[in-house]
Amino acid sequence: MKTQPSFLPLSSSSVPFQPTATPSRQGQKLAQDLLHRLLQWLVGDNEPRIRLERDNSEQIYYQVYDPVTRERQRYLTEPEVRIWLEKRYY
C-alpha cells in the first residue's frame, strides 16, 4: 500500500503578506523635480536668472540673464543687480 504525501491547502492566511512597493520620499521628490524641469522646458521661464560667480582673478560678481530680452550683464554689487531688476519693468 502506497501512502501519498499529504498536502495542506493554501489559504490566504498561510501566505506571508508582501506589500506592494511604494515610491520612497526621495523617489517622489526626484519625480517631482523631473516633472518641474520638463514643464519649465516646455513652457519656458520668463524669470530673470542671477548667479554669483568668480572670475579668473578670484573677483566675485553677479551674472544676470533676462530670458525675455536675452540680455546678459555682469555686476559687482547687489544694489546694481537690484537696479537692473527694477529697470526691467519700465
N, CA, C and O atoms as a GROMACS GRO file, in nm:
protein
  360
    1MET      N    1   0.081  -0.115   0.000
    1MET     CA    2   0.000   0.000   0.000
    1MET      C    3   0.088   0.125   0.000
    1MET      O    4   0.176   0.142   0.084
    2LYS      N    5   0.061   0.208  -0.097
    2LYS     CA    6   0.139   0.331  -0.112
    2LYS      C    7   0.072   0.442  -0.033
    2LYS      O    8  -0.050   0.458  -0.034
    3THR      N    9   0.154   0.518   0.034
    3THR     CA   10   0.099   0.634   0.104
    3THR      C   11   0.132   0.758   0.023
    3THR      O   12   0.244   0.777  -0.024
    4GLN      N   13   0.036   0.838   0.009
    4GLN     CA   14   0.056   0.962  -0.065
    4GLN      C   15   0.088   1.073   0.034
    4GLN      O   16   0.032   1.081   0.143
    5PRO      N   17   0.181   1.158  -0.007
    5PRO     CA   18   0.212   1.266   0.084
    5PRO      C   19   0.089   1.355   0.105
    5PRO      O   20   0.010   1.375   0.013
    6SER      N   21   0.076   1.403   0.220
    6SER     CA   22  -0.039   1.489   0.248
    6SER      C   23   0.001   1.635   0.226
    6SER      O   24   0.107   1.679   0.271
    7PHE      N   25  -0.083   1.705   0.157
    7PHE     CA   26  -0.061   1.848   0.130
    7PHE      C   27  -0.173   1.925   0.197
    7PHE      O   28  -0.290   1.887   0.193
    8LEU      N   29  -0.134   2.033   0.256
    8LEU     CA   30  -0.234   2.120   0.314
    8LEU      C   31  -0.274   2.224   0.211
    8LEU      O   32  -0.188   2.280   0.144
    9PRO      N   33  -0.400   2.252   0.197
    9PRO     CA   34  -0.442   2.356   0.102
    9PRO      C   35  -0.391   2.492   0.150
    9PRO      O   36  -0.392   2.524   0.269
   10LEU      N   37  -0.348   2.569   0.054
   10LEU     CA   38  -0.300   2.703   0.087
   10LEU      C   39  -0.420   2.794   0.110
   10LEU      O   40  -0.515   2.796   0.033
   11SER      N   41  -0.412   2.867   0.214
   11SER     CA   42  -0.515   2.968   0.239
   11SER      C   43  -0.446   3.104   0.241
   11SER      O   44  -0.324   3.113   0.251
   12SER      N   45  -0.524   3.208   0.231
   12SER     CA   46  -0.466   3.341   0.229
   12SER      C   47  -0.393   3.372   0.359
   12SER      O   48  -0.302   3.456   0.360
   13SER      N   49  -0.431   3.308   0.466
   13SER     CA   50  -0.364   3.335   0.593
   13SER      C   51  -0.230   3.264   0.605
   13SER      O   52  -0.151   3.297   0.693
   14SER      N   53  -0.204   3.167   0.520
   14SER     CA   54  -0.077   3.096   0.531
   14SER      C   55   0.033   3.158   0.446
   14SER      O   56   0.150   3.121   0.460
   15VAL      N   57  -0.001   3.251   0.359
   15VAL     CA   58   0.098   3.317   0.274
   15VAL      C   59   0.135   3.449   0.341
   15VAL      O   60   0.047   3.530   0.373
   16PRO      N   61   0.264   3.473   0.362
   16PRO     CA   62   0.302   3.599   0.427
   16PRO      C   63   0.263   3.718   0.341
   16PRO      O   64   0.269   3.713   0.218
   17PHE      N   65   0.222   3.824   0.406
   17PHE     CA   66   0.180   3.947   0.338
   17PHE      C   67   0.302   4.018   0.282
   17PHE      O   68   0.399   4.042   0.353
   18GLN      N   69   0.296   4.051   0.155
   18GLN     CA   70   0.403   4.126   0.091
   18GLN      C   71   0.343   4.252   0.032
   18GLN      O   72   0.276   4.247  -0.072
   19PRO      N   73   0.366   4.366   0.097
   19PRO     CA   74   0.306   4.490   0.045
   19PRO      C   75   0.367   4.526  -0.090
   19PRO      O   76   0.482   4.493  -0.120
   20THR      N   77   0.288   4.592  -0.169
   20THR     CA   78   0.338   4.638  -0.298
   20THR      C   79   0.439   4.749  -0.274
   20THR      O   80   0.430   4.822  -0.176
   21ALA      N   81   0.532   4.760  -0.363
   21ALA     CA   82   0.638   4.862  -0.348
   21ALA      C   83   0.578   5.000  -0.366
   21ALA      O   84   0.504   5.025  -0.461
   22THR      N   85   0.610   5.089  -0.275
   22THR     CA   86   0.567   5.228  -0.288
   22THR      C   87   0.691   5.315  -0.302
   22THR      O   88   0.795   5.286  -0.242
   23PRO      N   89   0.681   5.420  -0.382
   23PRO     CA   90   0.799   5.504  -0.401
   23PRO      C   91   0.841   5.570  -0.270
   23PRO      O   92   0.757   5.611  -0.190
   24SER      N   93   0.968   5.579  -0.250
   24SER     CA   94   1.019   5.645  -0.131
   24SER      C   95   1.001   5.795  -0.146
   24SER      O   96   0.972   5.845  -0.255
   25ARG      N   97   1.016   5.866  -0.037
   25ARG     CA   98   1.005   6.012  -0.044
   25ARG      C   99   1.110   6.070  -0.136
   25ARG      O  100   1.085   6.166  -0.209
   26GLN      N  101   1.229   6.011  -0.132
   26GLN     CA  102   1.336   6.059  -0.219
   26GLN      C  103   1.299   6.036  -0.366
   26GLN      O  104   1.324   6.122  -0.450
   27GLY      N  105   1.240   5.921  -0.395
   27GLY     CA  106   1.196   5.892  -0.531
   27GLY      C  107   1.084   5.985  -0.576
   27GLY      O  108   1.082   6.028  -0.691
   28GLN      N  109   0.992   6.015  -0.484
   28GLN     CA  110   0.884   6.108  -0.517
   28GLN      C  111   0.940   6.247  -0.545
   28GLN      O  112   0.896   6.315  -0.638
   29LYS      N  113   1.037   6.290  -0.463
   29LYS     CA  114   1.099   6.421  -0.482
   29LYS      C  115   1.170   6.428  -0.617
   29LYS      O  116   1.160   6.528  -0.688
   30LEU      N  117   1.239   6.321  -0.651
   30LEU     CA  118   1.308   6.316  -0.780
   30LEU      C  119   1.209   6.326  -0.895
   30LEU      O  120   1.232   6.398  -0.992
   31ALA      N  121   1.099   6.253  -0.884
   31ALA     CA  122   0.997   6.257  -0.989
   31ALA      C  123   0.936   6.396  -1.001
   31ALA      O  124   0.912   6.445  -1.111
   32GLN      N  125   0.909   6.461  -0.887
   32GLN     CA  126   0.854   6.596  -0.890
   32GLN      C  127   0.953   6.694  -0.953
   32GLN      O  128   0.914   6.780  -1.032
   33ASP      N  129   1.081   6.681  -0.918
   33ASP     CA  130   1.183   6.769  -0.976
   33ASP      C  131   1.193   6.750  -1.127
   33ASP      O  132   1.203   6.848  -1.201
   34LEU      N  133   1.189   6.625  -1.172
   34LEU     CA  134   1.197   6.599  -1.316
   34LEU      C  135   1.076   6.656  -1.388
   34LEU      O  136   1.089   6.715  -1.496
   35LEU      N  137   0.958   6.640  -1.329
   35LEU     CA  138   0.836   6.694  -1.390
   35LEU      C  139   0.843   6.846  -1.396
   35LEU      O  140   0.806   6.906  -1.497
   36HIS      N  141   0.890   6.908  -1.288
   36HIS     CA  142   0.902   7.054  -1.284
   36HIS      C  143   0.997   7.103  -1.393
   36HIS      O  144   0.968   7.200  -1.462
   37ARG      N  145   1.111   7.036  -1.408
   37ARG     CA  146   1.208   7.076  -1.511
   37ARG      C  147   1.152   7.057  -1.651
   37ARG      O  148   1.175   7.139  -1.740
   38LEU      N  149   1.077   6.948  -1.670
   38LEU     CA  150   1.017   6.924  -1.801
   38LEU      C  151   0.916   7.033  -1.834
   38LEU      O  152   0.913   7.084  -1.946
   39LEU      N  153   0.833   7.069  -1.737
   39LEU     CA  154   0.735   7.175  -1.761
   39LEU      C  155   0.802   7.309  -1.788
   39LEU      O  156   0.758   7.384  -1.875
   40GLN      N  157   0.909   7.339  -1.715
   40GLN     CA  158   0.982   7.463  -1.740
   40GLN      C  159   1.039   7.464  -1.881
   40GLN      O  160   1.036   7.567  -1.949
   41TRP      N  161   1.089   7.351  -1.925
   41TRP     CA  162   1.147   7.343  -2.059
   41TRP      C  163   1.039   7.359  -2.165
   41TRP      O  164   1.061   7.428  -2.265
   42LEU      N  165   0.923   7.297  -2.144
   42LEU     CA  166   0.815   7.306  -2.242
   42LEU      C  167   0.750   7.444  -2.246
   42LEU      O  168   0.723   7.496  -2.354
   43VAL      N  169   0.727   7.502  -2.130
   43VAL     CA  170   0.656   7.629  -2.122
   43VAL      C  171   0.750   7.747  -2.134
   43VAL      O  172   0.714   7.851  -2.189
   44GLY      N  173   0.868   7.731  -2.084
   44GLY     CA  174   0.962   7.842  -2.082
   44GLY      C  175   0.953   7.914  -1.949
   44GLY      O  176   0.855   7.901  -1.875
   45ASP      N  177   1.054   7.990  -1.920
   45ASP     CA  178   1.060   8.061  -1.793
   45ASP      C  179   1.102   8.204  -1.823
   45ASP      O  180   1.208   8.228  -1.880
   46ASN      N  181   1.019   8.299  -1.783
   46ASN     CA  182   1.049   8.440  -1.808
   46ASN      C  183   1.116   8.508  -1.690
   46ASN      O  184   1.145   8.628  -1.696
   47GLU      N  185   1.142   8.435  -1.585
   47GLU     CA  186   1.205   8.492  -1.467
   47GLU      C  187   1.354   8.516  -1.492
   47GLU      O  188   1.421   8.434  -1.555
   48PRO      N  189   1.404   8.629  -1.443
   48PRO     CA  190   1.548   8.654  -1.460
   48PRO      C  191   1.630   8.554  -1.379
   48PRO      O  192   1.586   8.504  -1.276
   49ARG      N  193   1.748   8.528  -1.427
   49ARG     CA  194   1.839   8.435  -1.358
   49ARG      C  195   1.959   8.514  -1.308
   49ARG      O  196   2.020   8.591  -1.382
   50ILE      N  197   1.991   8.493  -1.182
   50ILE     CA  198   2.103   8.564  -1.120
   50ILE      C  199   2.194   8.462  -1.054
   50ILE      O  200   2.149   8.383  -0.970
   51ARG      N  201   2.321   8.464  -1.091
   51ARG     CA  202   2.418   8.372  -1.031
   51ARG      C  203   2.535   8.452  -0.978
   51ARG      O  204   2.578   8.551  -1.036
   52LEU      N  205   2.586   8.407  -0.866
   52LEU     CA  206   2.707   8.464  -0.809
   52LEU      C  207   2.824   8.381  -0.860
   52LEU      O  208   2.827   8.260  -0.840
   53GLU      N  209   2.918   8.445  -0.927
   53GLU     CA  210   3.030   8.373  -0.988
   53GLU      C  211   3.161   8.437  -0.949
   53GLU      O  212   3.166   8.540  -0.882
   54ARG      N  213   3.269   8.373  -0.993
   54ARG     CA  214   3.405   8.419  -0.964
   54ARG      C  215   3.485   8.412  -1.094
   54ARG      O  216   3.483   8.311  -1.163
   55ASP      N  217   3.555   8.520  -1.126
   55ASP     CA  218   3.634   8.519  -1.249
   55ASP      C  219   3.774   8.462  -1.223
   55ASP      O  220   3.804   8.416  -1.113
   56ASN      N  221   3.860   8.466  -1.325
   56ASN     CA  222   3.994   8.407  -1.314
   56ASN      C  223   4.081   8.472  -1.207
   56ASN      O  224   4.168   8.408  -1.149
   57SER      N  225   4.056   8.599  -1.180
   57SER     CA  226   4.135   8.669  -1.078
   57SER      C  227   4.068   8.662  -0.940
   57SER      O  228   4.104   8.737  -0.849
   58GLU      N  229   3.971   8.570  -0.925
   58GLU     CA  230   3.900   8.547  -0.799
   58GLU      C  231   3.807   8.661  -0.760
   58GLU      O  232   3.763   8.668  -0.645
   59GLN      N  233   3.776   8.751  -0.852
   59GLN     CA  234   3.681   8.860  -0.829
   59GLN      C  235   3.540   8.801  -0.832
   59GLN      O  236   3.504   8.730  -0.926
   60ILE      N  237   3.461   8.830  -0.730
   60ILE     CA  238   3.323   8.782  -0.726
   60ILE      C  239   3.233   8.883  -0.797
   60ILE      O  240   3.248   9.004  -0.779
   61TYR      N  241   3.141   8.832  -0.878
   61TYR     CA  242   3.048   8.919  -0.949
   61TYR      C  243   2.914   8.848  -0.965
   61TYR      O  244   2.904   8.727  -0.945
   62TYR      N  245   2.812   8.924  -1.002
   62TYR     CA  246   2.679   8.870  -1.030
   62TYR      C  247   2.662   8.859  -1.181
   62TYR      O  248   2.681   8.957  -1.253
   63GLN      N  249   2.627   8.742  -1.227
   63GLN     CA  250   2.593   8.720  -1.368
   63GLN      C  251   2.442   8.719  -1.376
   63GLN      O  252   2.377   8.634  -1.315
   64VAL      N  253   2.383   8.812  -1.452
   64VAL     CA  254   2.238   8.819  -1.464
   64VAL      C  255   2.198   8.791  -1.608
   64VAL      O  256   2.270   8.822  -1.702
   65TYR      N  257   2.080   8.730  -1.622
   65TYR     CA  258   2.030   8.696  -1.755
   65TYR      C  259   1.879   8.719  -1.758
   65TYR      O  260   1.807   8.675  -1.669
   66ASP      N  261   1.834   8.789  -1.860
   66ASP     CA  262   1.692   8.812  -1.882
   66ASP      C  263   1.648   8.726  -2.002
   66ASP      O  264   1.686   8.757  -2.115
   67PRO      N  265   1.570   8.619  -1.980
   67PRO     CA  266   1.530   8.532  -2.091
   67PRO      C  267   1.436   8.598  -2.190
   67PRO      O  268   1.425   8.552  -2.304
   68VAL      N  269   1.368   8.704  -2.150
   68VAL     CA  270   1.276   8.774  -2.242
   68VAL      C  271   1.356   8.849  -2.348
   68VAL      O  272   1.327   8.837  -2.467
   69THR      N  273   1.456   8.926  -2.305
   69THR     CA  274   1.537   9.005  -2.398
   69THR      C  275   1.668   8.935  -2.437
   69THR      O  276   1.739   8.980  -2.527
   70ARG      N  277   1.697   8.826  -2.369
   70ARG     CA  278   1.822   8.751  -2.387
   70ARG      C  279   1.945   8.836  -2.355
   70ARG      O  280   2.053   8.816  -2.411
   71GLU      N  281   1.927   8.929  -2.265
   71GLU     CA  282   2.035   9.017  -2.223
   71GLU      C  283   2.113   8.954  -2.109
   71GLU      O  284   2.055   8.898  -2.016
   72ARG      N  285   2.246   8.962  -2.117
   72ARG     CA  286   2.336   8.917  -2.010
   72ARG      C  287   2.418   9.035  -1.964
   72ARG      O  288   2.466   9.116  -2.044
   73GLN      N  289   2.434   9.043  -1.832
   73GLN     CA  290   2.513   9.151  -1.774
   73GLN      C  291   2.592   9.096  -1.656
   73GLN      O  292   2.558   8.992  -1.600
   74ARG      N  293   2.697   9.169  -1.621
   74ARG     CA  294   2.775   9.140  -1.500
   74ARG      C  295   2.772   9.262  -1.411
   74ARG      O  296   2.788   9.375  -1.456
   75TYR      N  297   2.751   9.237  -1.282
   75TYR     CA  298   2.752   9.345  -1.184
   75TYR      C  299   2.837   9.303  -1.065
   75TYR      O  300   2.843   9.185  -1.030
   76LEU      N  301   2.902   9.401  -1.004
   76LEU     CA  302   2.989   9.372  -0.890
   76LEU      C  303   2.918   9.380  -0.756
   76LEU      O  304   2.963   9.322  -0.658
   77THR      N  305   2.806   9.452  -0.751
   77THR     CA  306   2.737   9.469  -0.623
   77THR      C  307   2.590   9.431  -0.633
   77THR      O  308   2.530   9.434  -0.741
   78GLU      N  309   2.534   9.395  -0.520
   78GLU     CA  310   2.392   9.360  -0.514
   78GLU      C  311   2.302   9.479  -0.547
   78GLU      O  312   2.202   9.461  -0.617
   79PRO      N  313   2.333   9.601  -0.501
   79PRO     CA  314   2.248   9.716  -0.539
   79PRO      C  315   2.242   9.737  -0.691
   79PRO      O  316   2.138   9.778  -0.743
   80GLU      N  317   2.351   9.711  -0.760
   80GLU     CA  318   2.350   9.723  -0.907
   80GLU      C  319   2.253   9.622  -0.968
   80GLU      O  320   2.181   9.652  -1.064
   81VAL      N  321   2.251   9.502  -0.912
   81VAL     CA  322   2.160   9.399  -0.962
   81VAL      C  323   2.015   9.440  -0.935
   81VAL      O  324   1.929   9.422  -1.020
   82ARG      N  325   1.989   9.494  -0.819
   82ARG     CA  326   1.853   9.540  -0.785
   82ARG      C  327   1.806   9.650  -0.881
   82ARG      O  328   1.690   9.650  -0.923
   83ILE      N  329   1.895   9.742  -0.914
   83ILE     CA  330   1.860   9.848  -1.011
   83ILE      C  331   1.827   9.786  -1.147
   83ILE      O  332   1.730   9.826  -1.211
   84TRP      N  333   1.907   9.690  -1.190
   84TRP     CA  334   1.881   9.622  -1.318
   84TRP      C  335   1.745   9.554  -1.315
   84TRP      O  336   1.669   9.562  -1.412
   85LEU      N  337   1.714   9.486  -1.204
   85LEU     CA  338   1.585   9.418  -1.193
   85LEU      C  339   1.468   9.518  -1.201
   85LEU      O  340   1.368   9.492  -1.268
   86GLU      N  341   1.482   9.631  -1.132
   86GLU     CA  342   1.376   9.731  -1.135
   86GLU      C  343   1.358   9.793  -1.273
   86GLU      O  344   1.245   9.823  -1.313
   87LYS      N  345   1.465   9.813  -1.346
   87LYS     CA  346   1.457   9.873  -1.480
   87LYS      C  347   1.394   9.779  -1.583
   87LYS      O  348   1.346   9.825  -1.687
   88ARG      N  349   1.394   9.651  -1.556
   88ARG     CA  350   1.335   9.556  -1.650
   88ARG      C  351   1.188   9.583  -1.674
   88ARG      O  352   1.137   9.552  -1.781
   89TYR      N  353   1.120   9.639  -1.576
   89TYR     CA  354   0.973   9.655  -1.585
   89TYR      C  355   0.932   9.795  -1.630
   89TYR      O  356   0.813   9.826  -1.631
   90TYR      N  357   1.027   9.880  -1.667
   90TYR     CA  358   0.993  10.015  -1.711
   90TYR      C  359   1.034  10.040  -1.853
   90TYR      O  360   1.013  10.149  -1.905
   0.00000   0.00000   0.00000
